[in-house]
Each structure stands twice: as structure tokens, then as C-alpha cells.
Amino acid sequence: MRTSVDLSQTRGVLCDIDGTLTSGDELIPGAAEAIAYLRERGLALRFLTNTTTRSRASLHSRLTRLGLALSEQEIISAAYAGVLYLRSHGSPRVRLVVSDDAGADYAEFTFDEDSPQCIVVGDVGDRWNHALLNSLFRQVSSGATLVALHRNRFYHGHEGVTLDVGAFVAAVEYGASVDATIVGKPSPWFFQLAFADLRLSPHEVVVIGDDPESDIDGAFNAGAQGILVRTGKYHAAASILGRNDGKQVVDSIDSVRDLW
């Protein structure tokens, strides 16, 4: 367990969405009030998610419908991080393995299913099968760059804990003897994007999330502080990963107000 956070120099907050602000199709109690309180304190906010099934526009529509006050530009998703990565690498020909909705963020790029220079992998649900994995393995073995929007082990869905993208990425990595480039949490690159968007240094930022690996370790390794909430993946992380530690642990996003 790391020591408690020091919020005296905090000027910005990076807040995870799924499991921290939302649970399924509902806001976690007190989430809207907590975000409003942080804004009243003068803190700059960005909202982070490794969700790869929705475009930023869809994420914004969902969250505002649920009652959160935020702009689309305040959302930094793993899917959008993939867009920024491709732009920074000369906009290569790309094969997208993402949902149709998330694919809307990639409209500017040239798609090539047969001979891509880069393969971007996100969540495609039941489309995962041996044929798809084998196709990706062959293209990566032939030189295509493998870009994983994230490498989460599991997520907490309606039916309980469910295998996530990381397991399928690991299969391709193992078969092709390569390491994927990870652009979502807990990649330091992802957090650096968020720091730059806030125009703040890492030590001025605290990350709030329910995942000790993607959120808290990601924050710590990028030079920021972390607050772990006991909602979302918290209990599953304790049973599956054998840990639920953070720099500071609170009951929920609503409890964060007690720290300022």
C-alpha cells in the first residue's frame, strides 16, 4: 500500500469513467455531484476510458444522457488515443479490429484489410475467434505493426467478469514473437497525452479510478498520484489479481469530496 495522496499541488483530475463514474447504464450515486464539486474547486478535468466500443461522440452522448456535465473534448478514450498515434506515425494504411461505432473516429485513414502497415485492435466482442486471431497473427508476422488500444485482462460486464482485449492481444504477441504498442491505459504515453491536454505537469495531477493496474499503476508510473475507488473492478481485482491497493482508497467517487 502506498502512502496517502498529497493534494496540495493538485490542479487537475483525470477521472476514469466505467466503474468509477458509471455502473452499467447508470451513474454511480454521487458521481454528478462529485464532478460538479471538483469543478467548483477550480480543478481542470479530463475523463479517461479504455472503452473501445464507442466513439468519443457516442461516449459524450451517453454520459450527458446519464446526467454528467462535460464536453466531448474533455473525454480521452483509448480509441481516440489510437487516432493520435496513427497521426503521429504518418497515417499508415490500417486494419481496424474495433466496433463500427469506435471506427467512426478513424474515418480520416486509409483502410487495408489485406496488407495493412498497422493493425489497431480494440474490443469486438463475439467476433473474436480462431480465424480472426490467425489472420492477425499472419499479418503481424509479415511485418504489420500491432497497436492495442489497451491490454486489460478483464472487464466487469452485465454477466460478471469477462475476458477482455488483452487476452487476445497476448495470443497474437506470443504467436508472432512481438510486443504490441499499447496506447490506452496504463501506457505512460496515454497519460502523457492527458497531461499535455490539461497543460499540467504530472505532479499536479491526480487520477481517480477503480482499476489498480490500468488507473493507479498507470498514474504512478507516469508521475501522477492515484485514488482508488471501491466500485467497478475493485473487488474483482482483489480476487483475481490478489490486490486492491492504491495511493489512497475511498468508498466511491462521492467520497473523493472528503479529500479536498
Secondary structure in CASP SS format (residue, H / E / C, confidence):
PFRMAT SS
TARGET T0000
AUTHOR 0000-0000-0000
METHOD secondary structure of the structure
MODEL  1
M C 1.00
R C 1.00
T C 1.00
S C 1.00
V C 1.00
D C 1.00
L C 1.00
S C 1.00
Q C 1.00
T C 1.00
R C 1.00
G E 1.00
V E 1.00
L E 1.00
C E 1.00
D E 1.00
I C 1.00
D E 1.00
G C 1.00
T C 1.00
L C 1.00
T E 1.00
S E 1.00
G C 1.00
D C 1.00
E E 1.00
L E 1.00
I C 1.00
P C 1.00
G C 1.00
A H 1.00
A H 1.00
E H 1.00
A H 1.00
I H 1.00
A H 1.00
Y H 1.00
L H 1.00
R H 1.00
E H 1.00
R C 1.00
G C 1.00
L C 1.00
A E 1.00
L E 1.00
R E 1.00
F E 1.00
L E 1.00
T E 1.00
N C 1.00
T C 1.00
T C 1.00
T C 1.00
R C 1.00
S C 1.00
R H 1.00
A H 1.00
S H 1.00
L H 1.00
H H 1.00
S H 1.00
R H 1.00
L H 1.00
T H 1.00
R H 1.00
L H 1.00
G C 1.00
L C 1.00
A C 1.00
L C 1.00
S C 1.00
E H 1.00
Q H 1.00
E H 1.00
I E 1.00
I E 1.00
S E 1.00
A H 1.00
A H 1.00
Y H 1.00
A H 1.00
G H 1.00
V H 1.00
L H 1.00
Y H 1.00
L H 1.00
R H 1.00
S H 1.00
H C 1.00
G C 1.00
S C 1.00
P C 1.00
R C 1.00
V E 1.00
R E 1.00
L E 1.00
V E 1.00
V C 1.00
S C 1.00
D H 1.00
D H 1.00
A H 1.00
G H 1.00
A H 1.00
D H 1.00
Y H 1.00
A C 1.00
E C 1.00
F C 1.00
T C 1.00
F E 1.00
D C 1.00
E C 1.00
D C 1.00
S C 1.00
P C 1.00
Q C 1.00
C E 1.00
I E 1.00
V E 1.00
V E 1.00
G C 1.00
D C 1.00
V C 1.00
G H 1.00
D H 1.00
R H 1.00
W C 1.00
N C 1.00
H H 1.00
A H 1.00
L H 1.00
L H 1.00
N H 1.00
S H 1.00
L H 1.00
F H 1.00
R H 1.00
Q H 1.00
V H 1.00
S H 1.00
S C 1.00
G C 1.00
A C 1.00
T E 1.00
L E 1.00
V E 1.00
A E 1.00
L C 1.00
H C 1.00
R C 1.00
N C 1.00
R C 1.00
F E 1.00
Y E 1.00
H E 1.00
G E 1.00
H C 1.00
E C 1.00
G E 1.00
V E 1.00
T E 1.00
L E 1.00
D C 1.00
V H 1.00
G H 1.00
A H 1.00
F H 1.00
V H 1.00
A H 1.00
A H 1.00
V H 1.00
E H 1.00
Y H 1.00
G H 1.00
A H 1.00
S C 1.00
V C 1.00
D C 1.00
A C 1.00
T E 1.00
I E 1.00
V C 1.00
G C 1.00
K C 1.00
P C 1.00
S C 1.00
P H 1.00
W H 1.00
F H 1.00
F H 1.00
Q H 1.00
L H 1.00
A H 1.00
F H 1.00
A H 1.00
D H 1.00
L H 1.00
R C 1.00
L C 1.00
S C 1.00
P H 1.00
H H 1.00
E H 1.00
V E 1.00
V E 1.00
V E 1.00
I E 1.00
G E 1.00
D C 1.00
D C 1.00
P H 1.00
E H 1.00
S H 1.00
D H 1.00
I H 1.00
D H 1.00
G H 1.00
A H 1.00
F H 1.00
N H 1.00
A C 1.00
G C 1.00
A C 1.00
Q E 1.00
G E 1.00
I E 1.00
L E 1.00
V E 1.00
R C 1.00
T C 1.00
G C 1.00
K C 1.00
Y H 1.00
H H 1.00
A H 1.00
A H 1.00
A H 1.00
S H 1.00
I H 1.00
L C 1.00
G C 1.00
R C 1.00
N C 1.00
D C 1.00
G C 1.00
K C 1.00
Q C 1.00
V E 1.00
V E 1.00
D C 1.00
S C 1.00
I H 1.00
D H 1.00
S H 1.00
V H 1.00
R H 1.00
D H 1.00
L H 1.00
W C 1.00
END
